[in-house]
Amino acid sequence: MSKSSPKLRPNFFDGIVALLVALLAIGTSVVFYGGLGSKDGDVTAVVLHYGKEVERIDLSGLDGDRQIEIDGKYHLTISLTAFGAQVTHSDCPTQDCVRTGHVSRVGQSIICLPEQVVVKLEGTKQSGDPDLILG
């Protein structure tokens, strides 16, 4: 007597289970990561140079791009929009501040160690926002 092998073809109920798992994954990501257009409240960009505040700008009030130029040993260009901030140009040797890219959430920051410039975003955190952002 030979054993018959089980039939491994998917059926209708397997498709329903796969669809439910996909919907659950999408719903979980929307809840935890705040998709569907959730936005922080008032976000303020604070620019510090050698520990002293140079600029404090409410990003929600910006209509277009605003450029901030920092001159010292190195030259930095900081671009601010209603959606966040980024260092678009720097003469510093490591370029870490430029590679950081665009920051848009409260608590994120951009740091240029050679010129000692910090661009940080402050404001009210939403209840679903993370307490700490690394990387």
Secondary structure by P-SEA (a helix, b strand, c coil): cbbbbccccccaaaaaaaaaaaaaaaaaaaaaaccccccccbbbbbbbccccccccccccccccbbbbbbbccbbbbbbbcccccccccccccccccccccccccccccccccccbbbbbbbccccccccccccc
